[in-house]
Amino acid sequence: MKIIYLLFLFLAFSCSHHHKKSPHHHHDDKAGCKKCSKDAKEAFEKKCAHAVMEGDTHVEGKEEFTLTHGGRKYYFSSKEKMEKFKTHLDEHVKEANNNWENATRR
């Protein structure tokens, strides 16, 4: 009986330690994540992140098409542009950041 009790304690404590905190995830603001939207800083002065990624820093983003990622809120001119941007999110963010830096240095 002691063996069963010890086995139960071992399983209970070894399994529970990694379920206390789930990792944070990235998603649309519409999902309602308070952690993301509360602290997010607006990226590219609300310009369309997809357009910025393509080198055009003049296209305005819209409030209804936003994505929060890495503590920043990205705006898009359309749902299609937002979906395309999300396909390779980290790569597109990096490219958009480079284009934005180059454009704002001029």
Sequence and secondary structure as in RCSB ss.txt:
>XXXX:A:sequence
MKIIYLLFLFLAFSCSHHHKKSPHHHHDDKAGCKKCSKDAKEAFEKKCAHAVMEGDTHVEGKEEFTLTHGGRKYY
FSSKEKMEKFKTHLDEHVKEANNNWENATRR
>XXXX:A:secstr
 HHHHHHHHHHHHHHHTTSSS     EEGGG  HHHHHH EESGGGBBHHHHHTT    B EEEEEEEETTEEEE
ESSHHHHHHHHHTHHHHHHHHHHHHHHHHH 
